């Protein structure tokens, strides 16, 4: 017997892994390959630490925030406002982490990777409106 009142969310462990793995792998590969061809060892070293990790953490935090927006039904209809708020929050967190850990030389890498991770996830991920599904 199926329960038709059960509402399913698009946010689960599989969705997190599908979003998180490319968020780490692709920025890491892109920056490492460009550092390799430009012969910049500092860019190659930063690719898997500050660039890849900041994109990964930004993606994970963005997924958690989007999931909470869905649960609480906040900014369901306004995708651009929701995306803008999360992107600005992730950029701010990236700058804060760079300041706390005294990574001033990596500030650009961290904030840009946080921006990319948040922008891709918030624009791509769908947030369900439960009010429409209950009817």
C-alpha angles and dihedrals in degrees: 000000000000123000107224093189092065109110117208123211127212089223116089139121092280092053089048092052093045089054099037102050097056089041089063102031102048100047089044093051095043094051094041093051093047090047090050094052093043090046093234109148092184091060091048091051092046092049096078097032117038099012101041097036095048091050090048095049092045090053093049093048091046092052091050092049092047090049090053090048088055094047093048094036094234121158092355097150100035106068095168095053090047091050094046093051094049093044092051090047092051092048089050092049090049092052091045092051091048089053096044094049092040094239097147092147090055097043094107093048093048098046095043092049090048089051093050094046093050096042096051094047099042094048094043102040117086120222114206124228106221092192090067094047096051093064 
